[in-house]
């Protein structure tokens, strides 16, 4: 396509300016940063080999099915094949764990006794069964049952950490619905020169997200949505109101099979001290199709400043929050979850203030770190500088962090950052 006046001009964006080095990490590399060439490619003793949403083979020993204190079943890497005995209900066989529980190919539908929502998206029950709401040890889940065998109850469901599935209550689009909505969110800075939408989609599909935020994306968003749809089998769309390129923000794509885009937009961000080209603030209001629950999402890509530039970044954040607050006024029941390359680690003053509900002297709302990333997100090392943040108390984190893709010291499919994800329940 021809480049218009609003499109990015050729040339590097980051790092740039007299205060920024010509190359190197965005943040000072800490003592705990992985050395070049390091990548976590196996699960250590005592950890869940399925914690990322995809199986990561045990470093030593075998994955053993155990029930943890949260009453959920996990595949824990153990040196021996001895499991922890339990008298609780048996594990649920689903499309995501069938290959670990029994030999043979993974089913394309959820079998009798399985939870059709265990993957974060509904996997339809196999023929002759249907999803029924059942309680296991105080936790409510959908279970595929033959129609005559369902244990149905009319009691109000209670929330148990990490176990409840979305409840199809008598919700309306305006009420926001009852129960929990499972959300799988991915954020990735793909690098401003990267135009390979097919390669990007190939990386993203491994996490199977239903909401994707991309930073420094300068290719065709329509092409990106098409590539994601083809790679994942979902039906991705570009956020409402995106229009022409305004600067480096966080472009949102979402699965139309799960979410409806109500409205959104993007605004150019240019503050005193903004470096590496114009920034942008993206926002979108999405409605969950199953329950009518609303979220406000979006994000920003803050300037990189080697010596720190809190006032500049506070100004850039302020533009994002102006638009988020405007949407909160219009959709008061909506919860906020936003993401981006913030070029700051969690220990910095600006991030600590942000988490506590402050941008400089401006009072906002407190946030929870939904990804809780450990390890570098910029390819050369350092602390994580890409984040997924949710309005405090509105989301229950199930898992998150680095997707496990990428090797320190190397670009990943043209990107100089590694993707992060957060699997959460959006609570009432």
GUKOLLUM-882618 format. One record per residue (C-alpha): residue number from 1; residue in one letter; y, x, z. Coordinates in pm, whole numbers, plus 50000, padded with zeros to 5 digits. Layout:
<drenlos>
   k r    yy    xx    zz
 NUM A     Y     X     Z
...
</drenlos>
This chain:
<drenlos>
   k r    yy    xx    zz
   1 X 50000 50000 50000
   2 X 50356 50114 49938
   3 X 50534 50250 50241
   4 X 50832 50040 50346
   5 X 51132 50141 50552
   6 X 50962 50025 50874
   7 X 50650 50233 50816
   8 X 50602 50571 50983
   9 X 50739 50868 50796
  10 X 50515 51168 50732
  11 X 50505 51444 50987
  12 X 50373 51500 51339
  13 X 50475 51266 51620
  14 X 50317 51422 51922
  15 X 50384 51657 52083
  16 X 50740 51708 51949
  17 X 51081 51822 52070
  18 X 51205 52136 52243
  19 X 51038 52045 52572
  20 X 50695 51986 52421
  21 X 50453 52256 52301
  22 X 50346 52258 51939
  23 X 49987 52204 52043
  24 X 49774 52176 52352
  25 X 49686 51914 52612
  26 X 49915 51624 52701
  27 X 49865 51682 53073
  28 X 49804 52004 53268
  29 X 49434 52069 53279
  30 X 49295 52028 53630
  31 X 49017 52223 53797
  32 X 48774 51933 53751
  33 X 48827 51902 53376
  34 X 48512 51962 53169
  35 X 48494 52292 52990
  36 X 48514 52292 52609
  37 X 48196 52168 52451
  38 X 48096 51968 52758
  39 X 47974 51614 52709
  40 X 47778 51385 52940
  41 X 47470 51289 52739
  42 X 47222 51194 53011
  43 X 47218 50998 53338
  44 X 47179 51194 53660
  45 X 46942 51117 53950
  46 X 47031 50799 54138
  47 X 47259 50651 53870
  48 X 47209 50346 53648
  49 X 47106 50448 53297
  50 X 47258 50125 53161
  51 X 47594 50147 53345
  52 X 47789 50200 53021
  53 X 47642 49891 52860
  54 X 47421 50115 52645
  55 X 47118 50313 52761
  56 X 47186 50679 52838
  57 X 46853 50856 52895
  58 X 46782 51006 53239
  59 X 46843 51381 53266
  60 X 46521 51421 53465
  61 X 46248 51177 53556
  62 X 46245 50814 53450
  63 X 46447 50495 53485
  64 X 46300 50284 53763
  65 X 46381 49916 53809
  66 X 46537 49868 54153
  67 X 46740 49602 54329
  68 X 47061 49734 54484
  69 X 47253 49604 54784
  70 X 47462 49383 54554
  71 X 47134 49195 54475
  72 X 47150 49298 54111
  73 X 46868 49475 53928
  74 X 46944 49818 53784
  75 X 46755 50091 53600
  76 X 46800 50387 53835
  77 X 46708 50738 53730
  78 X 46445 50875 53971
  79 X 46241 51195 53974
  80 X 45922 50993 54021
  81 X 45801 50654 53907
  82 X 45809 50512 54259
  83 X 46027 50206 54285
  84 X 46190 50044 54584
  85 X 45988 49736 54678
  86 X 46166 49403 54691
  87 X 46067 49046 54755
  88 X 46368 48906 54571
  89 X 46363 48722 54242
  90 X 46225 48924 53947
  91 X 46463 49096 53706
  92 X 46600 48897 53417
  93 X 46485 49005 53073
  94 X 46774 48993 52827
  95 X 46858 49115 52480
  96 X 47029 49421 52629
  97 X 46749 49539 52859
  98 X 46434 49411 52693
  99 X 46355 49750 52543
 100 X 46364 49914 52886
 101 X 46157 49647 53059
 102 X 45882 49616 52803
 103 X 45768 49792 52485
 104 X 45861 49656 52147
 105 X 46186 49577 51964
 106 X 46488 49420 52133
 107 X 46500 49045 52081
 108 X 46777 48887 51878
 109 X 46775 48585 52107
 110 X 46740 48548 52484
 111 X 46385 48465 52589
 112 X 46265 48224 52859
 113 X 46394 48340 53199
 114 X 46670 48560 53052
 115 X 47045 48544 53111
 116 X 47217 48476 52775
 117 X 47550 48617 52903
 118 X 47419 48946 53043
 119 X 47558 49151 52752
 120 X 47915 49024 52795
 121 X 47881 48795 52493
 122 X 47649 48499 52460
 123 X 47311 48573 52300
 124 X 47168 48231 52217
 125 X 46849 48119 52387
 126 X 46540 48139 52170
 127 X 46400 47825 52011
 128 X 46265 47559 52249
 129 X 46480 47683 52538
 130 X 46837 47620 52648
 131 X 47077 47775 52898
 132 X 47073 47617 53243
 133 X 47285 47704 53547
 134 X 47071 47834 53832
 135 X 47127 48010 54164
 136 X 46956 48335 54265
 137 X 47023 48459 54620
 138 X 47369 48301 54623
 139 X 47462 48418 54273
 140 X 47506 48172 53986
 141 X 47379 48259 53639
 142 X 47284 48097 53313
 143 X 46907 48121 53255
 144 X 46723 48022 52937
 145 X 46470 47755 53028
 146 X 46253 47506 52844
 147 X 46448 47182 52860
 148 X 46210 47013 53106
 149 X 46192 47301 53355
 150 X 46555 47367 53442
 151 X 46654 47389 53806
 152 X 46991 47219 53782
 153 X 47222 47173 54078
 154 X 47548 46991 54123
 155 X 47676 47217 54399
 156 X 47990 47416 54335
 157 X 47908 47770 54215
 158 X 48005 48060 54438
 159 X 48117 48397 54309
 160 X 47884 48692 54367
 161 X 47994 49036 54258
 162 X 47858 49141 53923
 163 X 47617 48851 53879
 164 X 47796 48530 53785
 165 X 47818 48418 53423
 166 X 48084 48201 53261
 167 X 48048 47842 53379
 168 X 48103 47570 53119
 169 X 48289 47335 53352
 170 X 48489 47035 53237
 171 X 48785 47257 53156
 172 X 49074 47185 52927
 173 X 49293 47418 52727
 174 X 49578 47365 52972
 175 X 49384 47385 53298
 176 X 49250 47735 53241
 177 X 48896 47627 53329
 178 X 48671 47708 53620
 179 X 48424 47991 53678
 180 X 48426 48340 53534
 181 X 48496 48478 53190
 182 X 48336 48812 53107
 183 X 48564 49044 52907
 184 X 48470 49371 52739
 185 X 48787 49568 52663
 186 X 48821 49897 52475
 187 X 49128 50119 52434
 188 X 49153 50423 52204
 189 X 49425 50649 52070
 190 X 49294 50713 51719
 191 X 49564 50967 51605
 192 X 49849 50882 51370
 193 X 49700 51064 51068
 194 X 49364 50888 51095
 195 X 49308 50628 50821
 196 X 48927 50608 50834
 197 X 48880 50252 50956
 198 X 48506 50263 50886
 199 X 48455 50565 51110
 200 X 48670 50413 51383
 201 X 48472 50090 51368
 202 X 48149 50290 51391
 203 X 48263 50440 51721
 204 X 48399 50112 51862
 205 X 48088 49906 51780
 206 X 47879 50107 52027
 207 X 48072 49944 52314
 208 X 48063 49594 52159
 209 X 48410 49493 52289
 210 X 48574 49156 52236
 211 X 48928 49294 52282
 212 X 49035 49627 52129
 213 X 49363 49814 52181
 214 X 49446 50096 51937
 215 X 49723 50352 51988
 216 X 49882 50553 51705
 217 X 49716 50328 51450
 218 X 49896 50360 51114
 219 X 49634 50233 50867
 220 X 49597 49869 50759
 221 X 49526 49643 51055
 222 X 49367 49387 50824
 223 X 49130 49659 50701
 224 X 49059 49755 51063
 225 X 48976 49394 51155
 226 X 48744 49369 50855
 227 X 48573 49699 50941
 228 X 48524 49593 51304
 229 X 48384 49257 51196
 230 X 48136 49422 50959
 231 X 48029 49683 51215
 232 X 47991 49455 51517
 233 X 47890 49122 51364
 234 X 48186 48965 51542
 235 X 48489 48809 51371
 236 X 48790 49023 51461
 237 X 49152 48928 51399
 238 X 49485 49106 51440
 239 X 49707 48996 51728
 240 X 49963 48723 51648
 241 X 50312 48838 51554
 242 X 50218 49196 51472
 243 X 50418 49208 51144
 244 X 50535 49546 51018
 245 X 50498 49877 51196
 246 X 50762 49925 51467
 247 X 50647 50240 51643
 248 X 50362 50377 51849
 249 X 50234 50099 52073
 250 X 49895 49943 52142
 251 X 49786 49718 51857
 252 X 49551 49442 51973
 253 X 49249 49310 51784
 254 X 49030 49036 51926
 255 X 48707 48851 51854
 256 X 48793 48507 51716
 257 X 48451 48382 51822
 258 X 48557 48427 52186
 259 X 48938 48415 52186
 260 X 49214 48216 52018
 261 X 49542 48396 51956
 262 X 49830 48171 52067
 263 X 50130 48397 52017
 264 X 50240 48756 52035
 265 X 50464 49019 51889
 266 X 50576 49379 51879
 267 X 50913 49536 51965
 268 X 51046 49879 51881
 269 X 51106 50097 52187
 270 X 51367 50371 52166
 271 X 51502 50497 52496
 272 X 51712 50801 52592
 273 X 51463 51086 52578
 274 X 51198 50906 52370
 275 X 51010 51182 52186
 276 X 50766 51202 51899
 277 X 50903 50904 51708
 278 X 50976 50546 51805
 279 X 50745 50378 52053
 280 X 50650 50010 52047
 281 X 50557 49738 52296
 282 X 50282 49498 52186
 283 X 50192 49170 52350
 284 X 49955 48883 52276
 285 X 49855 48562 52452
 286 X 49485 48482 52408
 287 X 49292 48171 52513
 288 X 48922 48189 52599
 289 X 48746 47937 52377
 290 X 48472 47855 52628
 291 X 48696 47767 52921
 292 X 49056 47757 52806
 293 X 49156 48042 53038
 294 X 49459 48243 52927
 295 X 49535 48613 52931
 296 X 49843 48814 52837
 297 X 49744 49146 52687
 298 X 49905 49426 52488
 299 X 50036 49769 52574
 300 X 50255 50067 52496
 301 X 50222 50436 52411
 302 X 50462 50632 52632
 303 X 50639 50947 52519
 304 X 50486 51282 52599
 305 X 50709 51510 52808
 306 X 50566 51844 52916
 307 X 50795 51871 53218
 308 X 50793 51501 53304
 309 X 51046 51235 53205
 310 X 51011 50947 53449
 311 X 51338 50779 53354
 312 X 51242 50776 52984
 313 X 50897 50640 53050
 314 X 51034 50381 53294
 315 X 51269 50263 53022
 316 X 50981 50240 52774
 317 X 50766 50051 53024
 318 X 51061 49821 53090
 319 X 51060 49696 52731
 320 X 50687 49613 52755
 321 X 50741 49431 53085
 322 X 51038 49236 52950
 323 X 50800 49076 52701
 324 X 50512 49039 52947
 325 X 50743 48866 53196
 326 X 50869 48635 52923
 327 X 50509 48534 52845
 328 X 50430 48494 53216
 329 X 50718 48249 53242
 330 X 50579 48050 52952
 331 X 50213 48073 53060
 332 X 50226 48088 53443
 333 X 49848 48061 53487
 334 X 49771 48353 53255
 335 X 49647 48683 53396
 336 X 49781 49011 53259
 337 X 49566 49298 53132
 338 X 49732 49571 52928
 339 X 49640 49918 52808
 340 X 49759 50229 52629
 341 X 49809 50603 52613
 342 X 50054 50652 52897
 343 X 50056 51033 52889
 344 X 50032 51033 53267
 345 X 49744 51070 53511
 346 X 49688 50829 53798
 347 X 49811 51076 54058
 348 X 50164 51096 53912
 349 X 50457 50919 54073
 350 X 50522 50690 53778
 351 X 50160 50571 53773
 352 X 50142 50528 54150
 353 X 50459 50319 54141
 354 X 50326 50114 53850
 355 X 50003 50036 54034
 356 X 50203 49923 54338
 357 X 50422 49693 54128
 358 X 50729 49908 54065
 359 X 50897 50054 53758
 360 X 51173 50268 53904
 361 X 51379 50024 54113
 362 X 51240 49721 53928
 363 X 50987 49507 54115
 364 X 50699 49389 53897
 365 X 50342 49302 53997
 366 X 50066 49520 54136
 367 X 49787 49642 53909
 368 X 49421 49737 53938
 369 X 49272 50026 53743
 370 X 49001 49844 53548
 371 X 48861 50144 53361
 372 X 48866 50391 53654
 373 X 48807 50671 53407
 374 X 48667 51003 53528
 375 X 48712 51301 53297
 376 X 48950 51383 53016
 377 X 49055 51130 52754
 378 X 49255 51387 52555
 379 X 49019 51609 52362
 380 X 49130 51947 52504
 381 X 49077 51847 52868
 382 X 49288 51747 53166
 383 X 49310 51426 53364
 384 X 49266 51084 53201
 385 X 49593 50967 53045
 386 X 49465 50652 52870
 387 X 49432 50346 53091
 388 X 49329 49980 53106
 389 X 49524 49801 53377
 390 X 49487 49447 53510
 391 X 49698 49224 53731
 392 X 49580 49291 54087
 393 X 49322 49047 54220
 394 X 49272 48863 53891
 395 X 48979 49065 53757
 396 X 48650 49184 53898
 397 X 48550 49519 53755
 398 X 48185 49545 53657
 399 X 48187 49884 53485
 400 X 48415 50105 53282
 401 X 48547 50450 53202
 402 X 48474 50680 52911
 403 X 48235 50537 52655
 404 X 48040 50863 52649
 405 X 48146 50946 52294
 406 X 48320 51269 52210
 407 X 48291 51638 52296
 408 X 48568 51825 52475
 409 X 48736 52061 52229
 410 X 48654 51847 51926
 411 X 48814 51546 51760
 412 X 48611 51224 51753
 413 X 48599 51063 51407
 414 X 48951 51186 51335
 415 X 49092 51097 51680
 416 X 49228 51342 51935
 417 X 49146 51109 52225
 418 X 48821 50961 52351
 419 X 48784 50582 52391
 420 X 48767 50410 52727
 421 X 48639 50065 52818
 422 X 48634 49810 53099
 423 X 48381 49532 53149
 424 X 48533 49275 53385
 425 X 48511 48919 53507
 426 X 48834 48725 53474
 427 X 48836 48518 53791
 428 X 49007 48190 53879
</drenlos>
